[in-house]
């Protein structure tokens, strides 16, 4: 798929696709996005029927018409004519309903606008990703905390400015990783109310629904499992904050991957992401190599994330009047890229949660090779143990 129109959410570049988490690709792909748009229209129709705005029979016909999906590629091609996939989408759904009833066809998309259906579909797609992210982060934190306890007395070199500094413990390093991930998981969880239904109509006032607007929006939010919130269509601070917190998870994971890729160098050899397995980390030129592929994916994601967030800030934070002219379209094309970067980070966390290798003998040997460092401090000191315990308690709160 190409990027640029809502629904064109997964890169067609073969090199880029090697980084995608399959479940995220499924959640953010064009077919899933169109299905979310259909779910929005069904929820809207039933909400309006419950409030007496359209007949219940029309809502039933709209739901029946939405059971079969619409062709995403056709919608994408047609959407280029209006800079919105929602225009051909609504036309196609109305045409399908009209085969059964012209009156019911007139009740499709009543009071809503293009941004309503696309923003709500994006929130639904992102919710699936964040549900998986939360579960993956919890497992990774638990695994790293367990390994920290195992290695609470395993001495290793502490390093500052890439040079030997003072002795520390592998447990403390692992506990720091776990605590950083847990802190970002909690921050992300706290921002989840921004996964809200978007329902504002042409200028954000739901003017066609009159005094029943709030009730309709509440029905739609409840049916789709999203937060009920006033229209956020051109004031997107909560949405930007949620995306920023996704970025912080990516950056925290990238820092861990950076540490691990350095520790896994043959000259260091203190930790690595997994025991060698056939085909994993293979080189096209050197059969003996086993590259740290999980680290590579996570570091690549962390390098991409700041640029993606900069685009989102510029695009989502400067909407003109009641509908952005280009900014919203740029944001819609960028959010899936940020989500896919998160997926790459989660792939790395899955890998180290299951198979992180800690080589205590190599750590001890590297520490012995720096006698002046060993003389400068004790890795088993009470301060180091207290710091580790503080981190583990923080994780468990």
Secondary structure, DSSP 4 states (H G I P E B T S, - for coil): --SSSTT--S---HHHHTT--HHHHHHHSHHHHHHHHHHHHHHHHHHHHHTTSS-HHHHHHHHHHHSS---HHHHHHHHTTTT-HHHHHHHHHHHHHHTT-HHHHTTTTTT--HHHHHHHHHHHHHHHHHHHHHHHHHHHHHHHHHHHHHTTT-EEEEEETTEEEEEEEHHHHHHHHHHHHHHHHHHHHHTGGG-B-----TTSS-GGGGGGHHHHHHHHHHHHT-B--S--SS--HHHHHHHHHHHHHHHHHHHHHHHHHHHTSTTT-SEESS---TTTT--SS-TT----HHHHHHHHHHHHHHHHHHHHHHHHS---TTS-SSHHHHHHHHHHHHHHHHHHHHHHHHHHHHH-EE-HHHHHHHHHT-HHHHHH--TT-HHHHHHHHHHHHHHH-
